Amino acid sequence: MNPQSIYKKYLEAGEEWADKMSAYDLLDHSTKTVEADLTLKAKSMESLSMTEARAVALSSSGYRDHLAATYEAQRVANRAKIKLESITMWFDAARTEEASQRAATRAMT
C-alpha cells in the first residue's frame, strides 16, 4: 500500500465530489430564481394573476428541465461521494489488515 498513491486517489475523488456538489448546489439554489423568472415571463405575456402565472411557470418545460438537471446533478454528486467514501473504506480495511498481520507476526515471535 503506497500512501502517496492512496492520498492522490483520495484527493482526486474529493475534488471530483466537491466540484459535482457545487454544480448541484448552484442548480438547487437557483430553483426559486428560475421559478420567479418563468412566473414573471408568464405574467407579462398574458393577463394572469400571480397565482395563475406561477402555475403556468411550474408547469412549463423550462421549469421541468431545470428540475431534471438539478436531480441529475444531485445523482452525479451522490455517486462521486460514494466513490470518495469507498476509497476511505478501502484504506481503513487495508490499514486494519496490515495491523492484524503485524500483530500476528509479533505473536509468532
N, C-alpha and C positions, 0 to 999 in steps of 0.2 A: 504494500500500500504506500504509494508515493504521496506524501502530504501536499506537495506543491500542485500536483495534478488534481487532487481532490479539491483543493482550495480554488483552483481555476474553474473547475466544473461548477462548484457551488456558487462562485461569484457570477459566472455567466448565467446560470439558472436564476439567480436572484435578480440580476439586471433585467433579464427577459420578463420575469414576473412583474417587476416594478414598472417596466415600460407598458406591458399589457394592462396592468391595473390602472395606470394613469390614463390610458386610452379609454378604458371602461368608465372611469370616474368622470372624464370630460364629457362623454356622451350622457351619462346618467345625470350629471349636474346641469346639463343643458336642456333636459326634457321640458321643464317648465317654460324656458325661453322659446323653444320650438312650438309648444302649445300656444303661448301668447302670440307669437308671430302669426301662426296659422289662424288664430281666432280673430286678430285684427284684420288680416287679409280677407277672411270670410265676411267680416262686418263691413269692410269698405266696398266689397263687390256687390253685396246685397243689403237690403234694408232689414237687418235682423237685430233682435235684441242680443245682448252679450251672451245670454244663456244659449240662445239658438246658434249664435256664431261659434261658441265653444263646442257645442255638439257637432257642428259641421267640421270644426278643426280636429276634434278627437276621432272622427270617422274618416278623415282624409287619408289618402295613400301616403302623403308626406309624413304624417304622424306615425302611421303604421310602419313605414320604412325606418323611421328614426328608432322606434321601439325594437324592431327586428335587429337593427345594427347594434343597439345597446345590449340586447340579450346575447347576441353573438360575441360582442366584446367581453361580456362577463364570462361566457363559456370559455373563451380563449384564455382569459386571465386565470380562471379556476384551474384549467389544465396546466398552465405554467406554474401555478402554486403547487399542484400535486407533484410536478417534476422536481421542484425545489425541495419539497418535503420528503420525496423519495430518496433524493441524494443524502439528505440528513439521516434518514432511517438506515440507509445502506452504510453510511460512515459509522454510525453508532453500533450497528451489528458487527461490522468488521473490527472495530475497536474492542468490542466485547469478546469476540472470538480470539483476537490476539492476546488479550489479557488472560483469557482462560487457558490458552496454550502456554503462556509464560508460567502461570500458576501450576499447570500440570508438569511442566519441565522442572520447576523448583521442587515439586513434591517427589519427583523421581530421584532427585539427588540427595 
